[in-house]
């Protein structure tokens, strides 16, 4: 279960670093925010779904 949240945290930090970089260099646009990080957004959404909890459960019955 900790691995699931660690993966979400890593992807959120990657998105945060990208947004910070875009903000510092004044190049923030919707295309820049969504285009380069679309895979990271998809991973976060998938890992926050209730079905993802079953993927990382310890009981393998």
C-alpha positions in Angstrom: 0.0 0.0 0.0 2.9 2.3 0.7 4.2 1.7 -2.8 1.0 3.0 -4.3 1.2 6.2 -2.4 4.9 6.6 -3.2 4.2 6.3 -6.9 1.5 9.0 -6.6 3.8 11.2 -4.6 6.6 10.9 -7.2 4.3 11.8 -10.0 2.9 14.7 -8.1 6.4 16.0 -7.4 7.2 15.7 -11.1 4.2 17.7 -12.0 5.0 20.2 -9.3 8.5 20.6 -10.6 7.3 21.2 -14.1 4.7 23.8 -13.0 7.4 25.5 -11.0 9.8 25.5 -14.0 7.1 26.9 -16.2 6.1 29.6 -13.7 9.7 30.7 -13.1 10.3 31.2 -16.8 6.9 32.7 -17.5 5.9 30.1 -20.1 2.8 28.8 -18.4 0.1 27.8 -20.9 -2.6 25.1 -20.8 -0.8 23.2 -23.6 2.5 23.2 -21.6 0.7 22.1 -18.4 -1.2 19.3 -20.0 0.9 18.2 -22.9 4.1 17.2 -21.3 2.6 15.7 -18.2 -0.5 13.8 -19.5 1.0 10.4 -18.7 1.7 11.5 -15.1 -1.9 12.7 -14.7 -3.2 9.4 -16.0 -1.0 7.4 -13.6 -2.3 9.5 -10.7 -5.9 9.0 -11.6 -5.4 5.3 -12.1 -3.7 4.8 -8.8 -6.3 6.8 -6.9 -9.2 4.6 -8.1 -10.6 2.1 -5.7 -9.7 -0.8 -7.9 -6.0 0.1 -7.6 -6.1 -0.9 -4.0 -6.7 -4.5 -5.0 -3.6 -4.4 -7.1 -1.4 -3.6 -4.1 -3.2 -5.6 -1.4 -0.9 -8.1 0.4 -3.4 -11.0 0.4 -3.1 -13.0 -2.7 -6.0 -15.5 -2.3 
